[in-house]
Amino acid sequence: MRKLLCIGTMLALLAGCASTPTEAPKARVEERTPAVAAPAPRTAAPAPAPVLAAPKATVNPLKDPNSILSKRSVFFDFDKYNIKDEFKSLMEAHGRYLAGHRDAKMLIQGNCDERGSREYNIALGQKRSDAMKKMLTLLGAQESQIESVSLGEEKPRCTDKTEECWAQNRRGDILYNGEY
């Protein structure tokens, strides 16, 4: 008898929890076609026209000087290819952008100062661009979106023989499709 009572109670509870889905009310569609020519005369008072907001001008975040994505260079210490902490937020922003825009392509150019042999600078520039690519893929970008190359010492920003100038040349530059 107890078993039957327990089973009956359980069935009653389960039946009480069951619900039937109700159809959600349909969204109202508002007509937004601009008026053309003179409207036909009406007998009733016309309804006020809906106020439309002006379309927002979308600014490309890659070109917006106020966006971190407009910053495209990561600078390295002498004879190093590890990404410094000060550039990690820049790399995170570009990684998020690539992860959210799967059709975007990027070219990373590794650069060096003039010190060192040509072969050494080509290898160091490649290590710098590869380090940037690896970080971007760890942040969600697809490896197929990024190409990394080395320019060695062939594309200096500054040609003076000073530490300040050499520091400008030890960098990785980011270019998006259409910019290279």
C-alpha positions in Angstrom: 0.0 0.0 0.0 2.8 2.4 0.8 4.5 1.7 -2.5 1.3 2.6 -4.3 0.9 5.7 -2.3 4.5 6.8 -3.0 4.1 6.1 -6.7 0.9 8.0 -6.9 2.4 11.0 -5.1 5.4 11.0 -7.5 3.1 10.8 -10.5 1.0 13.7 -9.2 4.1 15.8 -8.6 5.5 15.1 -12.1 2.2 15.8 -13.7 2.1 19.2 -11.9 5.5 20.1 -13.2 4.6 19.4 -16.8 3.8 22.5 -18.8 2.7 23.1 -22.3 4.6 25.7 -24.3 2.7 28.9 -25.0 3.3 30.8 -28.2 5.2 34.0 -27.7 3.4 37.1 -29.0 4.7 38.1 -32.4 6.8 41.2 -32.8 5.2 44.2 -34.3 6.7 45.2 -37.6 6.9 48.9 -38.3 6.8 50.3 -41.9 9.9 52.5 -42.5 9.7 53.2 -46.2 10.2 56.9 -47.1 7.3 58.8 -48.5 7.3 59.3 -52.3 5.2 61.8 -54.3 2.1 63.3 -52.8 0.0 61.0 -50.6 -3.6 60.3 -51.6 -6.1 62.4 -49.8 -7.4 60.9 -46.5 -10.6 61.3 -44.8 -9.3 60.7 -41.3 -6.5 62.6 -39.6 -3.1 61.2 -40.6 -1.1 59.4 -38.1 2.2 61.0 -37.1 5.2 59.8 -39.0 7.7 57.7 -37.0 10.8 59.6 -36.0 13.8 57.8 -37.5 17.2 58.2 -35.9 20.0 59.2 -38.3 22.1 56.2 -39.2 25.3 56.1 -37.2 28.5 56.5 -39.2 30.5 53.4 -38.4 34.2 54.1 -38.1 36.6 51.3 -38.9 38.4 50.5 -35.6 41.5 49.7 -37.5 41.7 53.2 -38.8 40.2 55.1 -35.8 43.1 56.9 -34.0 41.2 56.6 -30.7 41.1 52.8 -31.0 44.0 50.6 -29.7 43.7 48.7 -33.0 45.2 51.7 -34.9 48.4 51.1 -33.0 50.4 48.6 -35.1 53.9 48.3 -33.8 55.3 46.2 -31.0 58.9 47.1 -29.9 61.5 44.7 -28.6 64.6 45.0 -26.5 68.0 44.6 -28.0 68.7 41.0 -29.2 65.3 39.8 -27.8 62.0 38.5 -29.2 59.8 38.2 -26.2 56.8 40.5 -26.1 57.1 43.1 -23.3 54.2 43.6 -20.8 53.5 47.1 -22.1 52.4 45.6 -25.5 50.3 42.7 -24.2 47.1 44.8 -24.2 47.7 45.8 -27.8 48.3 42.2 -28.8 45.1 41.1 -26.9 43.1 43.7 -28.8 44.3 42.5 -32.2 43.8 38.9 -31.1 40.2 39.6 -30.2 39.7 41.5 -33.4 41.0 38.6 -35.5 38.9 36.1 -33.5 35.8 38.1 -34.1 36.5 38.8 -37.8 37.4 35.4 -39.3 37.7 36.9 -42.8 40.5 39.3 -41.7 44.0 38.6 -42.7 47.2 40.0 -41.1 50.8 40.3 -42.1 53.4 40.7 -39.3 56.8 42.1 -40.3 59.7 41.5 -38.0 62.3 44.2 -38.0 65.8 44.7 -36.5 68.3 47.4 -36.1 71.4 47.5 -38.3 73.7 45.8 -35.7 74.4 42.2 -36.4 74.9 40.3 -39.6 72.3 40.2 -42.3 71.6 36.6 -41.7 71.4 37.1 -37.9 68.9 40.0 -38.3 66.7 38.0 -40.7 66.5 35.2 -38.2 65.9 37.6 -35.2 63.2 39.4 -37.2 61.5 36.1 -38.0 61.6 35.1 -34.3 59.9 38.4 -33.4 57.1 38.1 -36.0 56.6 34.4 -35.0 56.3 35.4 -31.3 53.6 37.9 -32.2 51.8 35.3 -34.3 51.9 32.7 -31.6 50.5 35.1 -29.0 47.7 36.1 -31.4 46.7 32.5 -32.0 46.7 31.8 -28.3 44.3 34.7 -28.0 41.8 33.2 -30.5 43.0 34.1 -33.9 43.3 31.3 -36.5 46.8 30.5 -37.7 45.6 30.8 -41.3 44.7 34.4 -40.7 48.3 35.4 -39.9 51.5 35.5 -42.0 54.7 36.3 -40.3 57.8 37.4 -42.2 61.2 39.0 -41.4 62.5 42.1 -43.0 65.7 42.1 -41.0 67.3 45.5 -41.1 65.8 46.4 -44.5 63.0 48.7 -43.4 64.4 51.0 -40.8 62.2 53.8 -39.3 65.3 55.8 -38.3 68.8 55.8 -39.8 70.7 57.6 -37.1 73.4 55.6 -35.2 71.9 56.2 -31.7 70.3 53.9 -29.2 67.0 55.9 -29.5 67.0 55.3 -33.3 67.9 51.6 -33.0 65.1 51.1 -30.5 62.6 52.3 -33.2 63.9 49.7 -35.6 63.6 46.8 -33.2 59.9 46.1 -33.8 57.1 44.0 -35.3 54.7 45.8 -37.6 51.1 44.7 -38.0 49.4 45.1 -41.4 45.8 44.0 -42.3 44.6 42.8 -45.7 44.5 45.7 -48.1 47.4 47.4 -46.4 50.2 45.2 -47.9 
